[in-house]
Structure formats: C-alpha cells, structure tokens
Amino acid sequence: MKQLILMIMLTAFGALGALFNGPFWGLAVYYLFAVLRPQFLWKWTLPMNVQWSFYVAAPTILATALHGLGFYHDPEEPEPGKRFVAGHLALLGFAAWLFISYVLAYNPRRSTPVVIEYSKIFTMIAISAFIVRQMWQIRVLMFVATLSLIYIAYEVNYLYLVNGYLGIYLNGYGGLDNNGAGLMLAMAVPICVFIWESHRRIWRWFFAAMVPVLLHAVLMTYSRGAMVALVVTSPLILLRSRRKKLMIVAFVAIGFAIPMLAGQEIRRRFFSVEQYEEDKSAQSRFSSWSAGFAIAQDYPVFGIGPRNSPIVIRRYGADFSGRVIHSQYLQLAADLGFVGLAWYLTVLACTWLSLRSVRRMTRGDPNDAARRAAGVANALECSIAVFCVGAVFLSLELFELPYLIIMLSLQLPLAWRTSAATEESRALRPVATASAFPATVR
C-alpha cells in the first residue's frame, strides 16, 4: 500500500510541479519512472495498466509549450542562447531515418510498437533540449538515474542474500532480460565512482560504498556481456580519474572481494561453466551476427524495417525463427540499413565530442564548479562507454537509460557555458555598482 501512495505522490508532484513550477520537475519524475520502472519493481501492489509515466509526460509537454510562450519566469534561468548542437541534428536524422524505414518496412505492423516506443524517447529528448540548460538540472537528472539504479541493486541483493532468490536472472527487469538488466546496473558503476571523486562532502562516500553493491547485482544477472563491458571500460575509468593510485587499489580490492562475497551459484556460472555450454552460447551468437549482417547486405539503405529482422532471420542462417541478433549495431544495420547505423554512430560520436569539449573547458580550472562539471563529463562518458561495449553483445535499441545519458551529454556543454557566463555576470555586478555609486553621490 505504501508503494501505491508513493507513486501517487510522485505522479502528482511531477504533473503539478510541471504545470505550476516549470516543466523540469515533470521531466525529472518522468526519467525517475523510466529508469526505476516501479510498475515492475512493485507489480504486486500497483494496479495493472496504469501508465504512470504518461500522467507525468503529458503535463510536462504542455508545460514546455507554455514555457515557450513565456508563462514561466525564473530569474535564475539564462537568457535564450544556443540551444542545439550537432548531436541534436544527428538525433533528428536518426529519428527521420527510423520513420522512413518504418514506412518502407517488410512488415510495418510488426514495427509499429517499436516506433511508438522510439517516439516517446525522442519526444522527451526534444523536451529536454529546451528545458535542461543549467548545471544543477544536469546533476539532478544524473543523481535521479543513479539513485534509481542503486535502489534496484539493493532490491535484487536483498532478495538473493535473504531469500536466496535470483529473480533478476530468472525474470530480467522491467521488460529487459537478464543481460539488459545487467548492463543497466553496470552503467551506474562509473557514475558512482566519479560522483565520489568530484565532490568533497561526506555523503560522497555513500556512492563509493554502492559500487560493490552494484557489481554484486551485475553478477547476479549472470550476464557475461555486462561484466565484460565493465572490465573493458575499467582502463578508461582509470585514465579519467584524478586519483589513479587509489583507484588501482580499489580495483584490486573489489576484484578479490566480489568473488568471495558472491554465492556458490554465481561463482560456478562465471568461473566454472562447462566448455560445451560456452561453445553453444557462442555459436548461437555468431550465427545470429552472421544472419544480421547478411540481412543488412540485402537491405543496405533503409533496412528491412524496425524489428523486422527476427521474421526472416532463420532464412539467413540463424538457429530458429524470431532470434534477436544480439548486437545493437548489427541489429540496427539489419533493421534500418547501413545508413541508419551510420546515423546512430554519429549520435555516439557527437556525444563523445560534447563531453570532450567540457573536459577541455574545465581543464586546469581549480574552481569547485569546474571540478564537478569535469566529474559529470567523466561519469557520463564512462557510463555510455559501458553501454557501447555491452551493446556489441546485446540488442538494446529501446533501452531508455543510454538515451538519457546521451541527452545529458549533449546538454552539458551548453549548461556549462551558461553557468560560467552567469557566474561571470554575478562577479561583475558588485564592480558595476561600486563604480556607479560615486557618480550618484556627486
């Protein structure tokens, strides 16, 4: 019952906050629901078929339109300036190509649910491009997503350690299978690391303490792809860190501690799996990759249509009909053509360039605000890197968390420039007042 009351309060806060205090608060609650997926987490107590996100998204969209018409005035909000960067145009190009591929799809009816989900993702990114323009907004959304993932990790750890139940492996999470759930939790690890590193207050140690909790939750998914993504991304985390020696010690300590803390079932899965099982899993993945590439070669421009590849994949050599390609990149190439894949890779490239620009702007700046901004850039970069590596082995094109990270990455340089300009303006105000005062006395 308390979960239902909490959901009603959060929905009311998001909807009413958007309408009466500006659309950002609706956006924050929407992304809280998108990452936490409470309808799955608390399905035993929440009523079925209630679209909680819709009741927040609709007022947020309306509030954004009213904001554009000047109905909300925040004295701290920056003056309208540059709103869009190359990454926004790349996202627009990707969305347009998706729609064209949908119109020309092998089976448009099969594509419709996928395109509807994509439209929700792109709509909220468009809203964010107009609303998220300040550093505190970037931090709030990043903290909302990270704390949601920490809570999910706590829940799955509790179920395993208290009840011995590996629910996230058996059922996945929120519509994702165990591999998608593992990658989702893995993306929170570098964010926790850089929140701890870029802040000075004592609460930062909470995020450091949550890293082993998240890693253990990833182990409980039995997702080798998620663990490989973390291992491959670890050198980047070390490279971006300002405390490399301490980070190396932490890596070694966690590397020894996690296998010891993991139960016998988890250790057997990751460290004692029979060779024939590995070969069977690898062969099925290789055959689906080969089939996906063959489909992309036959439909190189517009693809076969969003999520149409499972319909024909057995004809191209997969082990059974309906097989997912198990690679984000080959899945997009088969479904949207090589042109669609190129648009997607352009979005990822623009994301990296956007974060690189923030690191360059804050390099050598001893200010606490610059250190925190650089920390946000490092956190977002390493988190999306975990996803990009994991996506080699998984098809997760409708996974909303990486799109949130991409959106924050594209908004970050705009927000940092706005923040720096605002601080400079505030610093100059006393000087202007002092110079005007003698003239008034005369």
C-alpha positions as CSV (number, residue, x, y, z in Angstrom):
1,M,0.0,0.0,0.0
2,K,2.8,2.4,0.8
3,Q,4.3,1.9,-2.6
4,L,1.0,2.9,-4.2
5,I,0.8,6.0,-2.0
6,L,4.4,6.9,-3.0
7,M,3.6,6.5,-6.7
8,I,0.5,8.7,-6.4
9,M,2.6,11.4,-4.6
10,L,5.4,11.3,-7.1
11,T,3.0,11.4,-10.1
12,A,1.2,14.4,-8.5
13,F,4.5,16.1,-7.8
14,G,5.7,15.6,-11.4
15,A,2.4,16.7,-13.0
16,L,1.6,19.6,-10.7
17,G,5.2,20.7,-10.4
18,A,5.5,20.8,-14.2
19,L,2.3,22.9,-14.6
20,F,2.9,25.3,-11.6
21,N,6.6,25.4,-11.1
22,G,8.1,24.8,-14.5
23,P,8.4,21.7,-16.7
24,F,11.8,20.5,-15.4
25,W,10.2,18.8,-12.4
26,G,7.9,16.8,-14.6
27,L,10.9,15.8,-16.7
28,A,12.8,14.6,-13.5
29,V,9.9,12.4,-12.4
30,Y,9.4,11.0,-15.9
31,Y,13.0,9.9,-16.0
32,L,12.8,8.6,-12.5
33,F,10.0,6.3,-13.7
34,A,11.8,5.5,-16.9
35,V,14.9,4.1,-15.0
36,L,13.3,2.8,-11.9
37,R,10.3,1.2,-13.7
38,P,8.2,1.0,-10.5
39,Q,5.4,-0.8,-12.2
40,F,7.7,-3.8,-12.5
41,L,9.5,-3.3,-9.2
42,W,6.3,-3.2,-7.2
43,K,3.9,-5.0,-9.5
44,W,2.4,-6.9,-6.6
45,T,1.0,-3.8,-5.1
46,L,0.5,-1.3,-8.0
47,P,-2.7,-1.5,-10.1
48,M,-2.2,-3.0,-13.6
49,N,-2.4,-1.0,-16.8
50,V,-1.8,2.4,-15.1
51,Q,0.5,4.4,-17.3
52,W,2.3,6.4,-14.6
53,S,4.8,7.9,-17.0
54,F,2.0,9.2,-19.3
55,Y,0.4,11.1,-16.4
56,V,3.7,12.9,-15.9
57,A,4.8,13.3,-19.5
58,A,1.5,14.9,-20.8
59,P,1.6,17.8,-18.3
60,T,5.4,18.2,-18.9
61,I,4.8,18.6,-22.6
62,L,2.0,21.1,-22.0
63,A,4.2,23.0,-19.5
64,T,7.1,23.1,-22.0
65,A,4.7,24.7,-24.6
66,L,3.6,27.2,-22.0
67,H,7.2,27.8,-21.1
68,G,8.0,28.6,-24.7
69,L,5.2,31.1,-24.7
70,G,6.6,32.9,-21.7
71,F,4.2,31.7,-18.9
72,Y,7.0,30.8,-16.5
73,H,9.6,33.2,-15.4
74,D,12.6,32.0,-13.4
75,P,15.0,34.9,-12.5
76,E,17.9,32.4,-12.5
77,E,17.1,31.0,-15.9
78,P,19.7,32.1,-18.5
79,E,18.7,34.2,-21.5
80,P,17.8,32.2,-24.7
81,G,21.0,31.4,-26.5
82,K,22.4,28.5,-28.4
83,R,20.0,25.6,-27.8
84,F,21.2,23.0,-30.3
85,V,24.4,21.3,-31.2
86,A,25.4,18.8,-33.8
87,G,24.3,15.9,-31.7
88,H,20.7,17.1,-31.7
89,L,20.8,17.2,-35.5
90,A,22.2,13.7,-35.6
91,L,19.4,12.5,-33.3
92,L,16.9,14.2,-35.6
93,G,18.5,12.5,-38.6
94,F,18.4,9.1,-36.8
95,A,14.7,9.6,-35.9
96,A,13.8,10.7,-39.5
97,W,15.6,7.6,-41.0
98,L,13.8,5.4,-38.5
99,F,10.4,6.7,-39.7
100,I,11.4,6.2,-43.4
101,S,12.5,2.7,-42.6
102,Y,9.2,2.1,-40.8
103,V,7.2,3.3,-43.8
104,L,9.1,1.0,-46.2
105,A,9.3,-1.9,-43.7
106,Y,8.9,-5.5,-44.8
107,N,6.0,-5.8,-42.2
108,P,5.1,-2.3,-40.9
109,R,2.6,-3.7,-38.4
110,R,5.5,-5.6,-36.7
111,S,7.4,-2.3,-36.5
112,T,4.5,-0.2,-35.0
113,P,5.1,-0.9,-31.3
114,V,8.8,-0.3,-31.7
115,V,8.3,3.0,-33.5
116,I,5.8,4.1,-30.8
117,E,8.4,3.4,-28.1
118,Y,11.0,5.3,-30.1
119,S,8.7,8.3,-30.4
120,K,8.3,8.5,-26.7
121,I,12.1,8.5,-26.2
122,F,12.6,11.2,-28.9
123,T,9.8,13.4,-27.6
124,M,11.3,13.6,-24.1
125,I,14.8,14.2,-25.5
126,A,13.3,17.1,-27.6
127,I,11.6,18.4,-24.4
128,S,14.9,18.2,-22.6
129,A,16.7,20.1,-25.3
130,F,14.5,23.1,-24.5
131,I,14.4,22.7,-20.7
132,V,17.7,21.3,-19.4
133,R,20.1,24.3,-19.7
134,Q,21.6,24.6,-16.2
135,M,24.3,22.6,-14.4
136,W,22.1,21.9,-11.4
137,Q,19.5,20.3,-13.7
138,I,22.1,18.0,-15.3
139,R,23.2,16.9,-11.8
140,V,19.6,16.3,-10.6
141,L,18.8,14.1,-13.5
142,M,22.1,12.2,-13.2
143,F,21.5,11.7,-9.5
144,V,17.9,10.6,-10.1
145,A,19.0,7.9,-12.5
146,T,21.9,6.7,-10.4
147,L,19.9,6.5,-7.1
148,S,17.2,4.6,-9.0
149,L,19.8,2.0,-10.2
150,I,21.2,1.8,-6.7
151,Y,17.8,1.1,-5.3
152,I,17.2,-1.7,-7.9
153,A,20.6,-3.2,-6.9
154,Y,19.6,-3.1,-3.3
155,E,16.4,-4.9,-4.0
156,V,18.0,-7.7,-6.0
157,N,20.8,-8.1,-3.4
158,Y,18.2,-8.3,-0.7
159,L,16.2,-11.0,-2.5
160,Y,19.3,-13.0,-3.1
161,L,21.1,-12.6,0.3
162,V,17.9,-13.0,2.4
163,N,15.7,-15.3,0.3
164,G,18.3,-16.9,-1.9
165,Y,16.3,-15.9,-5.0
166,L,18.0,-14.9,-8.2
167,G,14.9,-13.0,-9.6
168,I,16.8,-10.7,-11.8
169,Y,18.5,-13.6,-13.6
170,L,15.2,-15.6,-14.0
171,N,12.9,-12.7,-14.9
172,G,15.2,-9.8,-16.0
173,Y,14.0,-6.4,-15.0
174,G,11.3,-4.0,-16.4
175,G,11.0,-5.7,-19.8
176,L,14.7,-6.3,-20.1
177,D,16.1,-9.8,-20.0
178,N,18.9,-10.7,-17.5
179,N,21.6,-9.3,-19.9
180,G,19.9,-6.0,-20.4
181,A,19.3,-5.7,-16.6
182,G,23.0,-6.4,-16.0
183,L,24.1,-3.8,-18.5
184,M,21.7,-1.2,-16.9
185,L,23.2,-1.8,-13.5
186,A,26.8,-1.8,-14.8
187,M,26.2,1.7,-16.3
188,A,25.8,3.1,-12.8
189,V,29.2,1.9,-11.6
190,P,31.4,4.6,-13.2
191,I,28.8,7.3,-12.3
192,C,29.2,6.4,-8.6
193,V,32.9,6.4,-8.9
194,F,33.1,10.0,-10.4
195,I,30.4,11.3,-8.0
196,W,32.6,10.2,-5.2
197,E,35.8,11.7,-6.8
198,S,34.4,15.1,-7.8
199,H,32.7,16.1,-4.5
200,R,34.2,16.9,-1.2
201,R,31.3,16.4,1.3
202,I,30.9,13.3,3.4
203,W,27.8,12.0,1.6
204,R,30.0,11.1,-1.4
205,W,31.2,8.0,0.4
206,F,27.7,6.6,0.1
207,F,28.3,6.4,-3.7
208,A,31.7,4.7,-3.2
209,A,30.1,2.2,-0.9
210,M,27.4,1.4,-3.5
211,V,30.0,0.3,-6.1
212,P,30.4,-3.3,-4.7
213,V,26.6,-3.5,-4.2
214,L,26.1,-2.7,-7.9
215,L,28.8,-5.1,-9.0
216,H,27.3,-7.9,-7.0
217,A,23.9,-7.2,-8.6
218,V,25.5,-7.3,-12.0
219,L,27.0,-10.7,-11.1
220,M,23.5,-11.9,-10.1
221,T,22.2,-11.3,-13.6
222,Y,24.7,-13.9,-14.9
223,S,25.4,-11.5,-17.8
224,R,28.9,-12.1,-19.0
225,G,28.4,-9.2,-21.5
226,A,27.8,-6.7,-18.7
227,M,30.9,-7.9,-16.8
228,V,33.0,-7.8,-20.0
229,A,31.7,-4.2,-20.6
230,L,32.9,-3.2,-17.1
231,V,36.3,-4.9,-17.5
232,V,36.9,-3.3,-20.9
233,T,35.8,0.2,-19.7
234,S,38.0,0.0,-16.5
235,P,41.1,1.4,-18.2
236,L,39.1,4.4,-19.3
237,I,37.8,5.0,-15.8
238,L,41.4,4.8,-14.5
239,L,42.5,7.2,-17.3
240,R,39.9,9.8,-16.4
241,S,40.4,9.5,-12.7
242,R,42.4,12.2,-10.8
243,R,43.3,9.6,-8.1
244,K,44.8,6.8,-10.1
245,K,46.8,5.1,-7.3
246,L,43.7,4.9,-5.0
247,M,41.7,3.7,-8.0
248,I,44.1,0.9,-8.7
249,V,44.0,-0.2,-5.1
250,A,40.1,-0.1,-5.2
251,F,40.1,-2.2,-8.4
252,V,42.3,-4.8,-6.9
253,A,40.3,-4.9,-3.6
254,I,37.0,-5.2,-5.4
255,G,38.4,-7.8,-7.8
256,F,39.3,-10.0,-4.8
257,A,36.2,-9.2,-2.7
258,I,33.4,-9.7,-5.1
259,P,34.0,-13.4,-6.0
260,M,34.3,-14.1,-2.3
261,L,31.0,-12.4,-1.5
262,A,29.2,-14.0,-4.4
263,G,27.3,-17.2,-3.7
264,Q,28.4,-20.6,-5.0
265,E,25.9,-20.5,-7.9
266,I,27.2,-17.2,-9.1
267,R,30.8,-18.3,-8.9
268,R,30.1,-21.5,-10.7
269,R,28.3,-19.5,-13.5
270,F,31.1,-17.1,-14.1
271,F,34.2,-19.2,-13.3
272,S,33.3,-22.9,-13.7
273,V,31.0,-23.1,-16.7
274,E,31.4,-26.2,-18.8
275,Q,33.2,-25.6,-22.2
276,Y,30.4,-27.1,-24.2
277,E,27.9,-24.6,-22.8
278,E,30.2,-21.7,-23.7
279,D,30.6,-23.1,-27.2
280,K,26.8,-23.4,-27.6
281,S,26.2,-19.9,-26.5
282,A,29.0,-18.5,-28.6
283,Q,27.9,-20.4,-31.7
284,S,24.3,-19.2,-31.5
285,R,25.5,-15.6,-31.1
286,F,27.9,-16.0,-34.1
287,S,25.1,-17.4,-36.3
288,S,22.8,-14.6,-35.4
289,W,25.5,-12.0,-36.1
290,S,26.2,-13.6,-39.5
291,A,22.5,-13.6,-40.3
292,G,22.1,-10.0,-39.2
293,F,25.0,-8.9,-41.5
294,A,23.5,-10.8,-44.4
295,I,20.1,-9.1,-43.9
296,A,21.9,-5.7,-43.8
297,Q,23.6,-6.6,-47.1
298,D,20.3,-7.4,-48.8
299,Y,18.7,-4.2,-47.4
300,P,21.6,-1.9,-47.2
301,V,19.9,1.5,-47.4
302,F,16.6,1.5,-45.5
303,G,16.9,-1.9,-43.8
304,I,14.2,-4.5,-43.5
305,G,12.3,-2.4,-41.0
306,P,12.4,-1.7,-37.3
307,R,12.5,-5.1,-35.5
308,N,11.5,-7.0,-38.7
309,S,14.8,-8.9,-38.8
310,P,13.5,-11.7,-36.5
311,I,10.8,-12.5,-39.0
312,V,13.3,-13.6,-41.7
313,I,16.4,-14.4,-39.7
314,R,16.2,-18.1,-39.9
315,R,16.3,-17.9,-43.7
316,Y,19.7,-16.2,-43.3
317,G,21.2,-19.0,-41.1
318,A,20.0,-18.3,-37.6
319,D,19.2,-21.4,-35.4
320,F,15.5,-20.5,-35.1
321,S,12.9,-18.0,-36.2
322,G,12.4,-15.0,-34.0
323,R,16.0,-14.9,-32.9
324,V,17.3,-11.5,-31.9
325,I,20.6,-10.6,-33.4
326,H,22.3,-10.0,-30.1
327,S,24.3,-6.9,-31.2
328,Q,22.9,-3.4,-31.1
329,Y,25.0,-2.4,-34.1
330,L,24.2,-5.4,-36.4
331,Q,20.5,-5.1,-35.3
332,L,20.3,-1.5,-36.4
333,A,22.2,-2.3,-39.7
334,A,19.7,-5.1,-40.4
335,D,16.6,-3.1,-39.4
336,L,17.5,0.4,-40.6
337,G,20.2,-0.3,-43.1
338,F,23.8,0.8,-43.0
339,V,22.6,4.4,-43.3
340,G,20.5,4.1,-40.1
341,L,23.5,2.6,-38.4
342,A,25.7,5.5,-39.6
343,W,23.2,8.0,-38.1
344,Y,23.3,6.1,-34.7
345,L,27.1,6.0,-34.7
346,T,27.1,9.7,-35.5
347,V,25.0,10.3,-32.4
348,L,27.5,8.4,-30.3
349,A,30.4,10.3,-31.8
350,C,28.7,13.7,-31.1
351,T,28.1,12.5,-27.6
352,W,31.8,11.8,-27.1
353,L,32.8,15.1,-28.7
354,S,30.4,17.0,-26.5
355,L,31.9,15.5,-23.3
356,R,35.4,16.1,-24.6
357,S,34.6,19.8,-25.1
358,V,33.5,20.1,-21.4
359,R,36.8,18.5,-20.2
360,R,38.7,20.9,-22.3
361,M,36.8,23.9,-21.0
362,T,37.3,22.9,-17.4
363,R,40.9,21.7,-17.7
364,G,43.2,23.5,-15.2
365,D,40.3,25.3,-13.5
366,P,40.7,24.9,-9.7
367,N,37.1,26.1,-9.1
368,D,34.9,23.5,-7.4
369,A,32.2,24.1,-10.0
370,A,34.7,23.2,-12.8
371,R,35.8,20.1,-10.9
372,R,32.2,18.9,-10.6
373,A,31.5,19.6,-14.2
374,A,34.5,17.6,-15.3
375,G,33.3,14.9,-12.9
376,V,29.9,14.8,-14.6
377,A,31.6,14.6,-18.1
378,N,33.8,11.7,-17.0
379,A,30.8,9.9,-15.4
380,L,28.7,10.2,-18.4
381,E,31.5,9.3,-20.8
382,C,32.4,6.1,-18.9
383,S,28.8,5.1,-18.4
384,I,28.0,5.4,-22.1
385,A,31.2,3.5,-22.8
386,V,30.0,0.6,-20.7
387,F,26.8,0.6,-22.8
388,C,28.6,0.8,-26.1
389,V,30.8,-2.2,-25.3
390,G,27.9,-4.2,-23.9
391,A,25.9,-3.3,-27.0
392,V,28.3,-5.4,-29.1
393,F,26.7,-8.5,-27.5
394,L,23.2,-7.3,-26.8
395,S,20.3,-5.7,-28.8
396,L,19.0,-2.9,-26.7
397,E,17.9,-0.1,-29.0
398,L,14.8,0.7,-26.9
399,F,16.8,0.9,-23.6
400,E,15.9,4.4,-22.4
401,L,18.8,4.8,-19.9
402,P,21.6,5.3,-22.6
403,Y,19.3,7.9,-24.3
404,L,19.1,9.8,-21.0
405,I,22.9,9.7,-20.8
406,I,23.2,10.9,-24.4
407,M,20.8,13.7,-23.8
408,L,22.7,14.8,-20.6
409,S,26.0,14.7,-22.6
410,L,24.6,16.9,-25.3
411,Q,23.2,19.4,-22.9
412,L,26.3,19.5,-20.7
413,P,28.5,21.9,-22.7
414,L,25.5,24.3,-23.2
415,A,24.8,24.2,-19.4
416,W,28.4,24.7,-18.5
417,R,28.8,27.7,-20.8
418,T,25.6,29.2,-19.3
419,S,26.8,28.5,-15.8
420,A,30.2,30.1,-16.5
421,A,28.5,33.2,-18.1
422,T,26.1,33.5,-15.2
423,E,28.9,33.3,-12.6
424,E,30.9,35.9,-14.6
425,S,27.9,38.2,-14.7
426,R,27.4,37.9,-10.9
427,A,31.1,38.6,-10.3
428,L,30.9,41.8,-12.3
429,R,27.7,43.1,-10.6
430,P,29.4,44.5,-7.4
431,V,32.1,46.2,-9.5
432,A,29.5,47.9,-11.6
433,T,27.6,49.1,-8.5
434,A,30.7,50.4,-6.9
435,S,31.7,52.4,-9.9
436,A,28.2,53.9,-10.2
437,F,27.9,54.9,-6.6
438,P,30.4,57.8,-6.6
439,A,28.6,59.3,-9.6
440,T,25.3,59.1,-7.7
441,V,26.9,61.0,-4.7
442,R,28.2,63.7,-6.9
